[in-house]
Amino acid sequence: MSALTREETEVLIQEVLEVYPEKPKKDRAKHHMINDKELESSK
């Protein structure tokens, strides 16, 4: 299995969030992020 590109991952996250009504979608979006080891984390 190959790794997803950043763009493919963003599309996948948007597809997952589509099923939520507006308010829960906004809250759930905070918990979905791309796991990119090239970016530094603030923690």
SULWOHU-V782959 format. One record per pair of residues at least 24 apart in sequence whose ideal C-beta (glycine too) atoms are under 6 Angstrom apart, sorted by the first residue. I is the first residue (numbers start at 1). GAP is how many residues later the second one is. Records with the same first field share a line. If there is no record, write none. Layout:
I: GAP ; GAP
This chain:
9: 25
